Amino acid sequence: MSHEGYFAPVAGMDNSDKYPDAYIVTLHKGHTVEQHFDAIGSDLRSLPGFRTYGFGYSAVMDDKTRDEQVRRDPGVRMVEANAPIYGFQLLDDVVLIESLELLDNP
């Protein structure tokens, strides 16, 4: 499904040479991964490196998937070129956020 005119911003492209095609997708507060998949018309759980977090997910995807599907969902706050995620501790699929800055996800 296409949402004409909307493109979530892309950040951290200076990391793209270190982590090619690896992205972190941050969703707006209250927008779930399932709602995101419904909005874009595709379930991306089969993508390499797919992992969910409390704020969204990370995965390896091509530019077409990133730009023509993921970034078109108004529920996507930002897409960022992947880099090591600091400040997260995974405990049985629960993410503890140690940075107050990351909690502010309008």
N, C-alpha and C positions, 0 to 999 in steps of 0.2 A: 504494500500500500504506500503510495507516495503522498507526502504532505508538502505541497507546492510552496516554495519560498522559504521554508525553514531549513537551516543547516546549523546543527550544533557546532560550536567552535572546536578547533583542533589545536592542541598545545603540545609543547615538548618535542617538536619535530627534530630538534638538534640531537635527540637520542635515537632517532630512527636508524642511523647507521650502526649503532651498537645492538639494537633490538629490532631487526627488520620485520615489518608487518605485525608487530606485537603492540596491542593497544589496551588501555584501561578505559572502560566506558562508565562514566559517572551519571547516574540517573537522578532526576529531581526527587526530592523527598516525597514519599508516598507512591512513587511510580515503581512498580515491581518489574523484575526481569520478565515474568510471564506477560505482563501488560505490554512491555517493550516488544517482545516477540510477536504478540498479536498486532501491534501497531505497524510493525515492519513487514508482517506477513511471512516470517521465517523464524524457525527455531534454530538458534546458532550454537546450541550445546554440543554439537558434533565438531565444532571448529577445534583445531589443535590448541592445546594449552588453555582451554576454556575452564574458568574458575569463577565462582560467584563470591561476592563480598556483600556486606550490608549496604554498600553504596552503589553497587552495580556489578560489573564483571570485567574480567580480562580474557583476551583471546588473541590468537594469531589470525589475521584476516587480510584479504587483498584490498587494494584501494577502492575497487568497485563496490564491494560489500560495505566498506567503511562509509563511503560517500553517498551511494545510491540507496542504502537501506538504513544503516545505523544512525547516521547524522540527520536523517530526515524526520526522525521521531521527535516531536516537541517535548516528550518526556525525558530526552537525553540532555543533561546539563552540559557535558563536555566529553570529548574524546581526546585522550592523551597518549602520545607515544610512550610505550612501556619503558620503565626503568625500575630498578630495585625499589620495592615498597618498604619504606621505613616507618616505624610507628604502629605496625600492625602485628598482632600476635594471634595466630590461628589456634583455636582450642576446640576440637570437635566441631568444625564448621561454624564456629561462632567467632566473629571478629571483634576484638577489643580495640577501640580507637583511642590512642594515647595522645592525640593532638586535638585540642579544642577547635582549631581552625577547620579541621575536617568535619567536625560535627555540624558546622553551619552550612547546611545543604538545602537552600530554599527551593 
